[in-house]
Amino acid sequence: MSGLPDPTIGGRLDQLYADLTRHSDYDLGFPGAIDLPDMTAVTRFERVLLNNVGHPYAAGGSYRLHTKVVEHEVVQFVADLVDAPLDNRHGYVTTGSTESNLWALWQARQHLPGAAVFASTAAHYSIAKNAELLGMRLHLVPADDRGEMRYDDLRAAVARRRRPGAGAIVVATVGTTMTEAVDDAALIDKTLALAGIDPAQRWIHADAALAGIPLALCDPLTRPGFTFADGVHSFAVSGHKFLATPFPCGIVVALADRHTGRGSITYTAAPDSTITGSRSGHAPLWLWYLLRHWGLPGLRGRAAAARDLAGYTERQLRGIGWPAWRAQEHAFTVVFPRPPQPLLDRWPLATDDGGNAHVVCMPGKTRELVDRFVADLAHALKGVAALPNSMAC
């Protein structure tokens, strides 16, 4: 080693940046907002190691270079949006919804030992993985054609498969990965009551990675139930989807009176109540700045623009004779039959085993981008004799 900088570094980074920029020109198939504002105010912190080690509400501790004060405000902002009780809330900023779901299921297991987990067949893949990691029994409940849990099947599954005296843990998927369908937590709570589960023996976790904040900004009378007022005990949302952070992160909120943590750690002089222990102090800082920058009016405007774009996309696809639909009126996701492979080679889209694909009209995406996609699809469809068998509505 000469001690001099590697002369190839610049070229490698230039090539990587060019590759990523080229891919971003065709990024319509996965949920990630791109309308990031000027972040100069927080980029000056990039050279500071910010470690939010230990309990997020414990501002003390041995390590002082942290951002727990703004992490607390981020959690409070989200907790307010989803009707968490003012005197009964807890949470922290995670690496993403997979960790948020893991923490919520860990808390549920601590509160209801021996309880099985019930989730729909359209639930995020992290639910099965996390249940396996925690040694919890997972039972999948059928979803309907649009991706929403079948509540009659949930009632039958709970009645048939829960252990005598044990409670039930249900994951409500608030915006499924493929169709953005929503499991209604209020209906789940009623279903558990009909199945004979005592309120103290229920835990409903809302996995709301993409749709949680946009739906929370809607009139409660026009959207499905998924907040603490609807019976949930924990709630998870991603930061890198609707909130546009350029790195994965998430926020988890739960009822404080159902929270179980570990005692104070001598080394850190702070309680150990999170999954990872050491946590990014930069993610809460970026989330705090974005929430303060946009505020509720700005967040609502971004959500409305994304829904308008989704409606436009649906109409444009139907205009070229290609079926398209949305699982619910507030969805950013437009579902359609899987396009021919030449189109997928250019436009990476998520697909499912039912022969469907989708685009996700996130904040920052434009009509021009949609128009290019629709034009490419129309070209790819030339010579296709018939529409594929799909769940087009």
C-alpha positions as CSV (number, residue, x, y, z in Angstrom):
1,M,0.0,0.0,0.0
2,S,1.5,3.4,-1.0
3,G,-0.6,5.5,1.3
4,L,-1.9,7.5,-1.7
5,P,-5.5,7.6,-2.8
6,D,-6.5,4.9,-5.3
7,P,-6.5,6.8,-8.7
8,T,-9.4,4.6,-9.9
9,I,-11.8,5.8,-7.2
10,G,-13.2,8.7,-9.1
11,G,-13.8,6.8,-12.3
12,R,-15.5,3.9,-10.4
13,L,-17.8,6.4,-8.6
14,D,-18.6,8.3,-11.8
15,Q,-19.5,5.0,-13.5
16,L,-21.7,3.9,-10.6
17,Y,-23.5,7.3,-10.5
18,A,-24.1,7.1,-14.3
19,D,-25.5,3.6,-14.0
20,L,-27.8,4.6,-11.1
21,T,-29.0,7.7,-13.0
22,R,-29.8,5.6,-16.0
23,H,-31.8,3.2,-14.0
24,S,-33.7,6.0,-12.3
25,D,-35.1,7.1,-15.7
26,Y,-37.2,3.9,-15.6
27,D,-38.0,3.7,-11.9
28,L,-41.8,3.4,-11.8
29,G,-42.3,-0.1,-10.4
30,F,-41.3,0.2,-6.7
31,P,-42.4,2.7,-3.9
32,G,-39.9,5.4,-3.3
33,A,-40.7,9.2,-3.4
34,I,-38.1,11.3,-5.1
35,D,-39.2,14.8,-4.4
36,L,-36.4,15.3,-1.8
37,P,-36.0,19.0,-1.0
38,D,-32.7,20.8,-0.4
39,M,-31.1,19.1,2.6
40,T,-28.1,21.4,3.0
41,A,-29.2,22.2,6.5
42,V,-28.7,18.6,7.7
43,T,-25.9,17.4,5.4
44,R,-23.3,19.3,7.6
45,F,-24.0,16.5,10.2
46,E,-22.7,13.8,7.8
47,R,-19.2,14.0,9.3
48,V,-20.4,13.5,12.8
49,L,-20.9,10.0,14.2
50,L,-24.5,10.1,15.5
51,N,-25.4,6.9,17.5
52,N,-28.8,6.8,19.2
53,V,-27.8,3.9,21.4
54,G,-30.3,2.5,23.8
55,H,-33.8,3.6,24.8
56,P,-35.0,6.3,22.5
57,Y,-36.6,8.3,25.3
58,A,-33.5,8.2,27.6
59,A,-31.7,11.4,26.7
60,G,-29.0,10.6,29.2
61,G,-26.4,7.8,28.9
62,S,-22.7,7.6,28.5
63,Y,-22.7,8.5,24.8
64,R,-23.7,12.1,24.1
65,L,-23.4,12.3,20.3
66,H,-27.0,11.4,19.5
67,T,-30.2,12.9,18.1
68,K,-32.7,11.3,20.5
69,V,-34.4,14.7,21.1
70,V,-35.5,14.9,17.4
71,E,-36.1,11.1,17.3
72,H,-38.7,11.6,20.1
73,E,-40.3,14.4,18.0
74,V,-40.5,12.1,14.9
75,V,-42.2,9.4,16.9
76,Q,-44.6,11.9,18.4
77,F,-45.5,13.3,15.0
78,V,-46.4,9.8,13.7
79,A,-48.1,8.8,16.9
80,D,-50.3,11.9,16.6
81,L,-51.2,11.0,13.0
82,V,-52.3,7.5,14.0
83,D,-54.2,8.4,17.2
84,A,-51.9,6.9,19.7
85,P,-53.0,7.9,23.2
86,L,-51.0,10.9,24.5
87,D,-50.2,9.2,27.8
88,N,-49.6,5.7,26.4
89,R,-47.2,5.7,23.5
90,H,-43.7,4.4,22.8
91,G,-41.6,3.9,19.7
92,Y,-38.3,4.6,17.9
93,V,-36.7,5.1,14.4
94,T,-35.7,1.8,12.9
95,T,-33.7,0.6,9.9
96,G,-37.0,-0.1,8.0
97,S,-40.3,-1.8,8.3
98,T,-38.8,-5.2,8.6
99,E,-37.1,-4.2,11.9
100,S,-40.3,-2.4,12.9
101,N,-42.4,-5.5,12.3
102,L,-39.8,-7.6,14.2
103,W,-39.9,-5.3,17.2
104,A,-43.7,-5.2,17.2
105,L,-44.0,-8.9,17.1
106,W,-41.4,-9.3,19.8
107,Q,-43.4,-6.9,22.0
108,A,-46.6,-8.9,21.2
109,R,-44.9,-12.2,22.1
110,Q,-43.7,-10.7,25.4
111,H,-47.3,-9.5,26.2
112,L,-49.1,-12.7,24.9
113,P,-46.7,-15.6,25.3
114,G,-47.8,-18.6,23.4
115,A,-50.1,-16.7,21.1
116,A,-50.1,-17.5,17.4
117,V,-49.7,-14.9,14.7
118,F,-52.3,-14.5,11.9
119,A,-51.6,-12.6,8.7
120,S,-53.0,-12.6,5.2
121,T,-51.5,-14.3,2.3
122,A,-50.7,-10.8,0.9
123,A,-48.7,-9.8,3.9
124,H,-45.2,-8.6,3.5
125,Y,-42.6,-11.3,3.4
126,S,-40.9,-10.0,6.5
127,I,-43.8,-11.2,8.6
128,A,-43.0,-14.9,8.0
129,K,-39.3,-14.3,8.4
130,N,-39.8,-12.4,11.7
131,A,-42.2,-15.0,13.0
132,E,-39.6,-17.7,12.3
133,L,-36.8,-15.6,14.0
134,L,-39.0,-15.3,17.1
135,G,-40.2,-18.9,17.1
136,M,-43.8,-17.8,16.7
137,R,-46.5,-19.9,15.0
138,L,-47.7,-18.1,11.9
139,H,-51.1,-18.9,10.2
140,L,-51.8,-17.4,6.8
141,V,-55.4,-16.2,6.1
142,P,-56.6,-16.0,2.5
143,A,-56.9,-12.6,0.9
144,D,-59.5,-11.6,-1.7
145,D,-58.8,-10.8,-5.3
146,R,-57.7,-7.3,-4.5
147,G,-55.4,-8.4,-1.7
148,E,-57.5,-7.6,1.4
149,M,-57.8,-10.2,4.2
150,R,-60.9,-12.3,4.3
151,Y,-62.3,-11.6,7.8
152,D,-64.6,-14.7,7.9
153,D,-61.5,-16.8,7.2
154,L,-59.7,-15.0,9.9
155,R,-62.4,-15.8,12.4
156,A,-62.4,-19.4,11.4
157,A,-58.6,-19.6,11.6
158,V,-58.4,-18.0,15.1
159,A,-61.2,-20.3,16.4
160,R,-59.5,-23.4,15.0
161,R,-55.9,-22.8,15.6
162,R,-55.3,-20.7,18.7
163,R,-54.3,-22.6,21.9
164,P,-56.8,-22.6,24.8
165,G,-56.3,-19.6,27.0
166,A,-53.8,-18.0,24.6
167,G,-54.5,-14.8,22.8
168,A,-54.2,-13.9,19.1
169,I,-51.8,-11.6,17.3
170,V,-53.0,-10.3,14.0
171,V,-50.9,-8.4,11.4
172,A,-53.1,-5.9,9.4
173,T,-51.4,-5.1,6.2
174,V,-52.1,-1.5,5.5
175,G,-51.1,-1.3,1.8
176,T,-50.0,-4.7,0.4
177,T,-46.9,-4.7,-1.6
178,M,-48.6,-5.7,-4.9
179,T,-51.9,-3.9,-4.9
180,E,-51.9,-1.5,-1.9
181,A,-55.0,-3.2,-0.5
182,V,-55.8,-2.5,3.2
183,D,-56.8,-4.9,6.0
184,D,-59.2,-2.9,8.1
185,A,-58.1,-3.1,11.7
186,A,-61.5,-2.1,13.1
187,L,-63.0,-5.2,11.3
188,I,-60.2,-7.3,12.6
189,D,-60.9,-6.2,16.1
190,K,-64.6,-7.0,15.7
191,T,-63.6,-10.4,14.2
192,L,-61.5,-11.3,17.2
193,A,-64.4,-10.3,19.5
194,L,-66.7,-12.7,17.5
195,A,-64.0,-15.4,17.8
196,G,-64.2,-15.0,21.6
197,I,-60.9,-13.3,22.2
198,D,-60.9,-11.0,25.2
199,P,-59.6,-7.5,24.5
200,A,-56.7,-8.0,26.9
201,Q,-55.7,-11.0,24.8
202,R,-55.6,-9.2,21.4
203,W,-52.7,-7.6,19.7
204,I,-53.2,-6.0,16.3
205,H,-50.1,-4.8,14.5
206,A,-50.5,-2.4,11.5
207,D,-47.8,-2.9,8.9
208,A,-48.3,0.4,7.0
209,A,-44.9,0.8,5.3
210,L,-46.1,2.8,2.3
211,A,-49.7,3.7,2.9
212,G,-49.7,4.6,6.6
213,I,-49.0,8.3,6.5
214,P,-50.9,9.1,3.3
215,L,-54.0,7.3,4.6
216,A,-53.6,9.0,8.0
217,L,-53.9,12.3,6.2
218,C,-57.3,11.4,4.8
219,D,-60.7,12.0,6.4
220,P,-61.3,9.0,8.7
221,L,-64.8,8.6,7.3
222,T,-63.4,7.9,3.8
223,R,-60.6,5.5,4.6
224,P,-60.3,2.0,6.2
225,G,-59.6,1.7,9.9
226,F,-55.9,1.2,10.8
227,T,-55.0,3.5,13.7
228,F,-54.9,3.1,17.4
229,A,-58.5,4.5,17.5
230,D,-59.4,1.5,15.4
231,G,-57.9,-1.0,17.8
232,V,-54.3,-1.4,16.8
233,H,-51.6,-1.9,19.4
234,S,-48.5,-1.2,17.3
235,F,-47.9,0.6,14.0
236,A,-45.0,0.6,11.5
237,V,-44.3,2.9,8.6
238,S,-41.3,3.3,6.3
239,G,-39.3,6.6,6.0
240,H,-37.9,5.9,2.5
241,K,-41.2,5.4,0.8
242,F,-43.6,8.3,1.2
243,L,-41.2,10.5,3.2
244,A,-38.5,10.3,0.6
245,T,-35.4,9.7,2.7
246,P,-32.6,8.5,0.3
247,F,-31.8,5.6,2.6
248,P,-34.0,2.9,4.2
249,C,-35.4,3.6,7.6
250,G,-38.7,3.3,9.5
251,I,-40.8,4.4,12.5
252,V,-42.5,2.1,14.9
253,V,-45.1,3.2,17.5
254,A,-46.7,1.0,20.2
255,L,-48.8,1.3,23.3
256,A,-46.4,2.0,26.2
257,D,-48.3,0.0,28.7
258,R,-47.7,-3.1,26.6
259,H,-44.0,-2.4,26.1
260,T,-41.5,-4.8,27.6
261,G,-37.8,-3.8,27.5
262,R,-34.6,-4.8,29.1
263,G,-32.9,-3.1,32.0
264,S,-30.2,-0.5,31.9
265,I,-26.9,-1.5,30.4
266,T,-23.9,-0.5,32.5
267,Y,-21.7,0.1,29.4
268,T,-24.2,2.6,27.8
269,A,-25.9,3.8,31.0
270,A,-29.2,3.5,29.1
271,P,-32.0,0.9,29.0
272,D,-31.8,-1.6,26.1
273,S,-35.3,-1.5,24.5
274,T,-34.7,-1.7,20.7
275,I,-33.6,-4.4,18.3
276,T,-30.3,-3.1,17.2
277,G,-28.9,-1.3,20.3
278,S,-26.8,1.1,18.3
279,R,-29.0,3.0,15.9
280,S,-28.5,5.7,13.3
281,G,-28.8,9.2,14.6
282,H,-28.8,10.5,11.1
283,A,-32.1,8.8,10.1
284,P,-34.2,10.6,12.8
285,L,-32.5,13.9,11.9
286,W,-33.5,13.6,8.2
287,L,-37.0,12.5,9.1
288,W,-37.4,15.3,11.5
289,Y,-36.3,17.9,8.9
290,L,-38.5,16.5,6.2
291,L,-41.6,16.4,8.5
292,R,-40.9,20.0,9.7
293,H,-40.1,21.1,6.1
294,W,-43.4,19.9,4.6
295,G,-45.7,20.0,7.6
296,L,-49.2,18.6,7.4
297,P,-50.3,20.8,4.5
298,G,-47.3,19.8,2.4
299,L,-47.7,16.1,3.2
300,R,-51.3,16.3,2.2
301,G,-50.4,18.0,-1.0
302,R,-47.8,15.4,-1.9
303,A,-50.3,12.6,-1.3
304,A,-53.0,14.3,-3.4
305,A,-50.6,14.8,-6.3
306,A,-49.5,11.1,-6.1
307,R,-53.2,10.0,-6.2
308,D,-53.9,12.3,-9.1
309,L,-51.0,10.7,-11.0
310,A,-52.2,7.2,-10.2
311,G,-55.6,8.1,-11.6
312,Y,-54.0,9.6,-14.7
313,T,-51.9,6.4,-15.1
314,E,-55.0,4.2,-14.8
315,R,-56.8,6.2,-17.5
316,Q,-53.8,6.3,-19.9
317,L,-53.4,2.5,-19.6
318,R,-57.0,1.9,-20.3
319,G,-56.7,4.4,-23.2
320,I,-54.4,2.0,-25.0
321,G,-56.7,-1.0,-24.3
322,W,-54.7,-2.4,-21.3
323,P,-56.8,-3.1,-18.2
324,A,-55.8,-1.2,-15.1
325,W,-57.2,-0.8,-11.6
326,R,-56.5,0.3,-8.0
327,A,-57.4,-1.7,-4.9
328,Q,-58.8,1.3,-3.1
329,E,-59.5,4.9,-4.0
330,H,-56.5,6.3,-2.0
331,A,-53.9,4.0,-3.6
332,F,-50.8,5.2,-5.4
333,T,-50.5,1.7,-6.9
334,V,-51.9,0.9,-10.3
335,V,-52.2,-2.8,-11.2
336,F,-52.5,-4.4,-14.6
337,P,-51.7,-7.6,-16.5
338,R,-48.0,-8.5,-16.8
339,P,-46.6,-6.8,-19.9
340,P,-44.5,-8.6,-22.5
341,Q,-41.0,-9.4,-21.4
342,P,-39.3,-6.8,-23.7
343,L,-41.0,-4.0,-21.7
344,L,-39.9,-5.6,-18.4
345,D,-36.4,-5.7,-19.7
346,R,-36.5,-1.9,-19.9
347,W,-38.9,-1.1,-17.0
348,P,-38.2,-3.2,-13.9
349,L,-41.7,-3.9,-12.5
350,A,-42.8,-6.0,-9.5
351,T,-44.9,-9.0,-10.7
352,D,-46.9,-11.7,-8.9
353,D,-47.8,-15.4,-9.5
354,G,-51.3,-14.3,-10.8
355,G,-49.9,-12.7,-13.9
356,N,-50.0,-9.1,-12.7
357,A,-47.6,-6.2,-12.5
358,H,-47.9,-2.7,-11.2
359,V,-46.5,0.8,-11.1
360,V,-46.4,3.0,-8.0
361,C,-47.0,6.7,-8.5
362,M,-44.9,8.2,-5.8
363,P,-44.4,11.9,-5.0
364,G,-41.9,13.3,-7.5
365,K,-42.9,11.0,-10.3
366,T,-44.3,12.8,-13.4
367,R,-46.8,12.5,-16.1
368,E,-43.9,12.6,-18.6
369,L,-42.5,9.5,-17.0
370,V,-45.9,7.8,-17.1
371,D,-46.3,8.8,-20.8
372,R,-43.0,7.3,-21.7
373,F,-44.0,4.0,-19.9
374,V,-47.4,3.9,-21.6
375,A,-45.9,4.6,-25.0
376,D,-43.3,1.8,-24.5
377,L,-46.1,-0.5,-23.4
378,A,-48.2,0.3,-26.5
379,H,-45.2,-0.4,-28.7
380,A,-44.5,-3.7,-26.9
381,L,-48.2,-4.8,-27.3
382,K,-48.0,-4.7,-31.1
383,G,-48.5,-8.2,-32.3
384,V,-50.0,-9.5,-29.0
385,A,-53.1,-11.3,-30.0
386,A,-55.0,-11.4,-26.8
387,L,-54.8,-10.1,-23.2
388,P,-53.3,-12.5,-20.7
389,N,-55.6,-14.2,-18.1
390,S,-55.3,-11.9,-15.1
391,M,-57.3,-10.4,-12.2
392,A,-57.9,-7.2,-14.2
393,C,-61.0,-5.3,-13.0
